[in-house]
Amino acid sequence: MTFLQPTFRGKLGATKHWLDRAIFRASEEHRALVANTAAADITTFGGLGPADEFRHLLRRIGAGELAERVNWLPYPVPHSFCSRELSTGRLDRIIAIGRWNSPQKNAALLASTVRQLSNRGSRSRIVIIGQGAKERFSVLARQVRNVQVLGVQPRERIRDLMAESRTLLLSSRWEGSPIVANEMLALGGTVVGTPIPSISGLVAETAYGRVSSYHNPHSLAAAVSKESDAWDRGERNPQAIAAYWRPLVSPVGVAQRLLALLSLPIVHRA
């Protein structure tokens, strides 16, 4: 990939663009956000981090009274992820799942992170699944022997691989709320990813994984290594992780949470 250095005129134009946005258009966008939030009984976000960020924004722009209307409503995961028997012994395996032909998932960062882990002497098996995986990571698999590239797999196969793995690795540039992370937590695993709100909100200050300090291979590999060490020391309990997350992300649990947010009665059917 070639990166072009911006000209002085380009830099000047970019400065004008962002000043215009900050001074004029931002205020218009903020008014629209406030109006829409005020018109709704509740505003929900699929990620804990994004919900916190939006509350912070409302307070910053002088609409703090609306912050209490903003809530976290996780995306539900299939029942099979919440009912599967948990593996008592986890393989020393890290799993990465995504649409690897999408810039969002940042395949280049994942590949460089895996190489960093190999250079650090990591023995963890790394399994890469998803659309575009074979095209993007076949060279990596030849160079790093503990990498296995599976490509597209049936949902049941993915679920079983996740249930037998320790950690889900997310190299994303951005995420709204990664459902695959909810699935991993429901299966008793942990999550390691880039420092974006939707991931940092899930790991709860290293209780259920961790985030890197920066969007670079060295930082992400360091986070993976620390998480692997936590597993090796016996600090991760799949049963406890699943027991916490399954009621939150199961279809029934999410529906009950939504009804509670709307102050509607919950009807239990036989």
DRENNU-549079 format. One line per 4 residues: number of its first residue (from 0); their letters; for each residue z, x, y of C-alpha. Coordinates in pm, 1 decimal. Example, Ala and Ser with C-alpha at 12.3 -4.5 7.8 and 13.67 -1.06 7.14 Angstrom:
2
0> as> 780.0 1230.0 -450.0; 714.0 1367.0 -106.0
REM end
This chain:
270
0> mtfl> 0.0 0.0 0.0; -93.8 129.6 344.5; 132.8 73.9 642.7; -20.7 89.5 989.0
4> qptf> 181.6 220.4 1280.6; 190.3 -37.6 1560.2; 25.2 53.8 1888.9; 208.7 35.1 2219.7
8> rgkl> 23.7 -288.3 2295.6; 128.5 -423.8 1956.5; 491.5 -333.7 2017.9; 478.8 -494.5 2361.4
12> gatk> 329.6 -810.2 2214.4; 594.9 -824.3 1943.1; 870.1 -780.7 2201.2; 726.0 -1064.7 2409.3
16> hwld> 703.6 -1284.9 2099.8; 1067.4 -1239.1 2001.9; 1197.0 -1271.1 2357.3; 1000.7 -1593.1 2396.9
20> raif> 1140.5 -1720.2 2068.7; 1498.7 -1621.2 2150.8; 1500.4 -1763.9 2503.2; 1283.1 -2072.2 2477.1
24> rase> 1183.2 -2182.2 2128.3; 1520.5 -2103.1 1971.8; 1687.8 -2356.3 2200.3; 1431.4 -2619.0 2100.4
28> ehra> 1487.8 -2544.8 1732.9; 1863.3 -2558.5 1781.4; 1841.8 -2898.4 1949.2; 1638.7 -3026.2 1655.7
32> lvan> 1888.5 -2884.9 1406.2; 2179.8 -3044.4 1589.0; 2002.1 -3379.9 1615.3; 1909.2 -3384.0 1246.7
36> taaa> 2256.5 -3279.8 1134.7; 2417.9 -3541.5 1358.1; 2188.8 -3811.4 1218.2; 2288.5 -3736.7 858.2
40> ditt> 2610.6 -3833.4 684.2; 2607.2 -3499.6 503.6; 2381.2 -3195.6 498.5; 2371.9 -3004.7 172.1
44> fggl> 2256.1 -2658.6 72.7; 2192.0 -2537.6 -279.8; 2368.8 -2208.2 -209.2; 2723.7 -2136.8 -93.8
48> gpad> 2607.3 -1854.4 131.3; 2339.3 -2056.5 313.6; 2588.2 -2339.9 368.8; 2833.8 -2096.2 527.8
52> efrh> 2556.2 -1944.7 740.3; 2451.1 -2287.0 870.0; 2810.4 -2379.1 958.9; 2836.5 -2051.6 1148.1
56> llrr> 2512.5 -2127.7 1334.1; 2634.8 -2473.0 1435.6; 2954.7 -2325.9 1576.0; 2764.3 -2051.9 1756.3
60> igag> 2531.6 -2295.2 1933.8; 2815.6 -2523.8 2042.3; 2793.9 -2790.1 1771.0; 3096.7 -2687.1 1568.5
64> elae> 3210.5 -3047.8 1530.7; 2917.9 -3099.0 1290.6; 3013.0 -2808.5 1063.5; 3229.8 -3029.7 843.5
68> rvnw> 2919.8 -3230.5 749.5; 2764.1 -2924.5 587.0; 2839.0 -2889.1 217.0; 2740.9 -2692.8 -88.9
72> lpyp> 2561.6 -2895.2 -355.4; 2439.4 -2661.2 -630.9; 2113.6 -2718.5 -810.9; 2191.6 -2854.9 -1158.3
76> vphs> 2094.3 -2663.9 -1469.3; 1976.9 -2818.3 -1797.5; 2250.3 -2956.0 -2021.5; 2156.0 -2707.9 -2294.4
80> fcsr> 2274.3 -2421.1 -2071.4; 2611.9 -2589.3 -2025.7; 2664.6 -2680.2 -2390.3; 2541.2 -2371.0 -2572.1
84> elst> 2802.1 -2185.4 -2771.6; 2902.8 -1865.9 -2595.5; 2845.5 -1530.4 -2759.3; 3173.8 -1355.1 -2833.5
88> grld> 3020.2 -1009.2 -2808.5; 2764.9 -941.9 -2536.7; 2488.7 -690.6 -2585.9; 2472.5 -412.7 -2328.1
92> riia> 2167.2 -580.6 -2183.8; 2046.0 -671.3 -1836.6; 1788.4 -944.8 -1794.5; 1547.2 -995.0 -1504.2
96> igrw> 1355.5 -1321.6 -1474.2; 1102.6 -1423.8 -1211.5; 748.2 -1491.4 -1099.6; 666.4 -1125.6 -1064.3
100> nspq> 331.0 -1182.2 -895.8; 517.9 -1336.8 -600.8; 619.7 -1110.2 -308.2; 948.5 -1301.6 -297.2
104> knaa> 1069.5 -1150.6 -624.6; 996.7 -790.3 -514.4; 868.3 -641.3 -839.1; 840.9 -297.4 -676.9
108> llas> 1213.2 -292.7 -600.3; 1297.4 -394.4 -956.3; 1078.9 -118.4 -1103.3; 1226.3 147.0 -874.1
112> tvrq> 1579.4 26.0 -948.4; 1519.3 52.8 -1322.6; 1395.2 409.4 -1275.6; 1707.2 488.7 -1073.2
116> lsnr> 1923.3 352.4 -1354.5; 1735.2 564.6 -1606.3; 1789.9 873.1 -1390.9; 2161.8 789.3 -1379.8
120> gsrs> 2170.4 792.2 -1760.6; 2215.9 418.0 -1805.9; 2193.7 304.9 -2167.8; 2169.4 -65.2 -2088.5
124> rivi> 1871.9 -245.7 -2237.1; 1663.0 -410.7 -1964.8; 1453.6 -714.6 -2053.7; 1197.2 -843.9 -1802.9
128> igqg> 1068.5 -1199.2 -1839.4; 831.9 -1416.7 -1641.7; 484.7 -1467.9 -1505.5; 313.0 -1141.6 -1413.5
132> aker> 572.5 -926.7 -1590.0; 333.4 -757.1 -1829.9; 87.7 -676.2 -1551.6; 353.5 -539.8 -1315.9
136> fsvl> 585.3 -357.1 -1557.3; 376.6 -230.7 -1850.7; 365.1 121.8 -1704.8; 740.7 111.5 -1644.1
140> arqv> 803.4 12.8 -2007.5; 603.5 314.2 -2125.7; 796.1 547.5 -1896.6; 1148.5 411.6 -1956.1
144> rnvq> 1215.8 352.6 -2322.9; 1505.3 106.0 -2284.5; 1282.3 -141.3 -2095.5; 1133.4 -437.1 -2280.6
148> vlgv> 872.6 -655.5 -2109.3; 835.6 -999.4 -2268.2; 636.1 -1190.1 -2008.0; 634.1 -1570.4 -2020.9
152> qpre> 870.9 -1716.2 -2282.3; 978.2 -2066.5 -2393.3; 1282.7 -2202.6 -2208.6; 1494.1 -2204.0 -2526.2
156> rird> 1413.6 -1839.0 -2592.2; 1503.3 -1745.2 -2234.6; 1832.1 -1935.0 -2261.5; 1926.3 -1753.4 -2582.5
160> lmae> 1837.4 -1412.4 -2438.9; 2045.8 -1485.1 -2130.2; 2339.5 -1603.2 -2340.8; 2341.7 -1273.7 -2529.2
164> srtl> 2306.8 -1057.0 -2215.4; 2569.3 -935.9 -1975.7; 2399.8 -952.3 -1639.9; 2111.2 -1114.6 -1453.9
168> llss> 1939.9 -878.4 -1209.6; 1775.3 -1029.7 -900.0; 1561.6 -807.4 -676.7; 1448.4 -1090.5 -447.6
172> rweg> 1360.6 -1048.1 -81.9; 1483.3 -1402.5 -20.1; 1606.9 -1704.0 -215.8; 1703.0 -2057.9 -127.0
176> spiv> 1930.4 -2094.5 -425.8; 1819.0 -1924.5 -747.8; 1862.9 -2175.2 -1030.4; 1838.5 -1892.6 -1282.3
180> anem> 2161.5 -1751.5 -1136.2; 2337.0 -2085.4 -1192.9; 2204.6 -2080.6 -1549.2; 2337.7 -1729.5 -1610.4
184> lalg> 2682.6 -1818.7 -1478.8; 2690.2 -2133.5 -1694.2; 2621.9 -1909.3 -1993.2; 2914.2 -1682.9 -1903.1
188> gtvv> 2714.7 -1391.2 -1763.6; 2727.5 -1227.2 -1422.9; 2475.2 -1177.8 -1143.1; 2373.0 -863.7 -954.7
192> gtpi> 2129.3 -890.4 -667.7; 2017.0 -802.2 -320.9; 2237.2 -872.7 -15.5; 2107.0 -1219.4 69.8
196> psis> 2337.9 -1517.5 139.3; 2235.6 -1720.2 -165.6; 2340.5 -1439.1 -400.4; 2645.4 -1308.0 -213.9
200> glva> 2785.5 -1661.8 -205.3; 2766.7 -1687.2 -584.3; 2930.5 -1359.9 -680.5; 3241.8 -1439.6 -473.4
204> etay> 3330.3 -1084.0 -373.2; 3263.8 -935.0 -720.1; 3438.5 -1209.6 -922.9; 3108.8 -1310.7 -1086.9
208> grvs> 2892.1 -1006.6 -1018.5; 2805.6 -814.7 -705.1; 2538.4 -752.2 -442.5; 2389.6 -426.7 -321.7
212> syhn> 2460.2 -299.8 27.0; 2090.8 -264.7 110.2; 1745.5 -369.3 -10.0; 1667.2 -35.8 -171.5
216> phsl> 1661.2 104.2 -527.2; 1954.7 342.8 -482.8; 2184.0 69.8 -353.5; 2077.8 -192.0 -609.0
220> aaav> 2110.6 55.4 -897.6; 2459.9 144.2 -775.2; 2557.3 -224.1 -782.9; 2420.4 -258.8 -1136.9
224> skes> 2612.9 49.3 -1249.8; 2938.7 -82.4 -1103.9; 2887.9 -416.8 -1275.4; 2813.4 -246.4 -1608.1
228> dawd> 3134.2 -46.6 -1569.0; 3326.4 -371.4 -1513.3; 3191.7 -507.0 -1842.5; 3273.2 -181.5 -2022.2
232> rger> 3632.7 -198.0 -1895.3; 3672.0 -551.6 -2028.4; 3699.6 -705.7 -1681.6; 3440.1 -976.3 -1755.3
236> npqa> 3535.3 -1281.2 -1960.8; 3230.8 -1494.5 -2051.5; 3449.2 -1788.0 -2157.4; 3634.7 -1791.0 -1825.3
240> iaay> 3313.5 -1754.4 -1623.8; 3145.7 -2041.6 -1806.8; 3457.8 -2258.7 -1785.8; 3452.0 -2225.9 -1406.9
244> wrpl> 3078.7 -2273.0 -1350.6; 2976.0 -2533.3 -1606.7; 3156.4 -2824.7 -1436.4; 2998.4 -2720.2 -1105.3
248> vspv> 2634.2 -2685.9 -1212.6; 2600.4 -2934.3 -1499.2; 2386.2 -3242.4 -1420.3; 2692.1 -3468.4 -1446.1
252> gvaq> 2904.6 -3236.5 -1234.1; 2645.1 -3215.6 -956.8; 2597.9 -3594.3 -956.8; 2973.6 -3646.9 -932.7
256> rlla> 2997.0 -3400.2 -646.3; 2720.2 -3578.5 -457.3; 2889.8 -3916.8 -503.6; 3218.8 -3767.8 -385.6
260> llsl> 3052.6 -3622.2 -75.4; 2909.2 -3964.8 2.1; 3246.7 -4127.3 -73.0; 3086.2 -4345.8 -338.9
264> pivh> 3269.2 -4458.7 -653.9; 3202.3 -4270.2 -975.0; 3121.3 -4506.5 -1262.3; 3175.5 -4362.1 -1607.7
268> ra> 2945.5 -4513.2 -1868.1; 3004.1 -4502.0 -2240.5
REM end
